[in-house]
Amino acid sequence: MRPASQYSTKGFLMETPVIWKRPDLQFPTSFDTIFFDVDGVLIKTIDSFHATDIATAEYVAGVIHSLDWGQREGKHLLTHDDVIAFKQAGGYNNDWDMCYLLATLCTARLREWKGTPL
C-alpha cells in the first residue's frame, strides 16, 4: 500500500504518479470520442451471451464429463431457442446461473441416456 500522501485528488478523480504501460503498446494518436455501451443499447450482445451459455454447457458435458452427443459430427447439444425458453420461463436471468443450469441439465440428460450413474 502506498501512503495516502502519494495520491492527489482533484474533485472526484484520483491521480497516482505510477503509470504502467505495456512496452509494445501503441495508442492511436488521440481519441476524439469513446463510447461505453454498458446497457446494451448501442450494440446488441445478447446472442453472444446465449452462445457462451451453450458453449459452457457443451464444454462441461463433452470435455469435463467425456460425454458424447455426436459433437464430432457437428451436432449441437443446445440451441439458442433452448436458452431463450429457459430465460422466458423465469428465474434464470443471470447468465452465470444459466451456465450452471444448462451444464447440469445436459450432463444429467446425457448420463441417463448413456446409462451411466450420476
N, C-alpha and C positions, 0 to 999 in steps of 0.2 A: 504494500500500500504506500502511496505517496503521501507526504504531509499535505494537508489542505492548503498550505501556503504556495505550493507549486501550481495550483489551479487558479485561474482567474475566471470570473463570471461577468458577463455583460448581459444584463437583462435576464432572460431565461436560457441563454446559450452558455454552454460551458466550454471553455477552451483549455487545451493542455499543450505544453511545449513539446510533447513527444508525438511525432508523426511516423507511422510505419507505412512504408510503401514497398511493394514487391519490386526488386531491382529491374526486372524486364517489363514492367507495366508501363504502357504508353497511353496517356489520356488523350482524348480528342483536344483540338486546340482550345475550344471553350464551349460551354453549354449555354444555349440561349434559353431553353426550357426543359424541365424534367417533369414528366407526369408520373404520378403514383396512383395506380388503379387498385386501391385497397378493397373496394366493394364489388369489383367485377362489372362495373357499368360500361366501361370502355372496351374491355376485351372479355369475351365470353370464355371462361376457363372450366366450366362445369364438366365438359366432356373429358378433359384431362384428369379431373378428379375421379370420374367414373372409370376411366381406363386404368388408373392407378389402383383402384379397389379391385378390379378384375385381375390385374397383373399380380397383385399381392396374394389373392386367393389362389391363383394358379401356381405361384411360386411355392406357397406353403404346402399345397396338396401334391404338386409334382416333384419338387426338389427336396423339401424337408421330409415329407412323408413317403416319397417314392411311389406315389400312386399314378396310375395311367388311365387316361380317359380318351386316348387317341390324339394327344397333343402333337405327336411326331407326324401324324397325317394332317395336321392343320386344324383339328377340331378345337373348339373353344369350350371351356368349362362353363362360362357365364357369358351373358350378353349385356349390352347397355340397358336393354329393356328389363332384365332381371334386377339390375341395380335401381333403376327408376321405380320398379314395382315396390321394392323394399322402402325406398325413400318416401313414396306416396302412402305407404301403409302407416307411417309414423313411427317415432321412437328411434330412428337411425339417421338423424340429420347430421351427426358428427361423422366425418369420413374415417376417423380412427376406429370408431365403434363399428362402422360398416365393414372395414377391412377384417376386424376380428370376427364379425358375424359371418361374412362370406367364406372366410378361410375355414372356420369351424364347421359350417354347414356343408361345404364341399368335401372336406375331409371325412366327415361322418357319412355323407351320402356315398362317396366312393368306397369307403371301407365296408359299408354294408353291402354294396353292390358286388364287391370283390370277395365278400365273405370273411374278411379279416376282423379281428376284435378291435374295439375302440380303445 
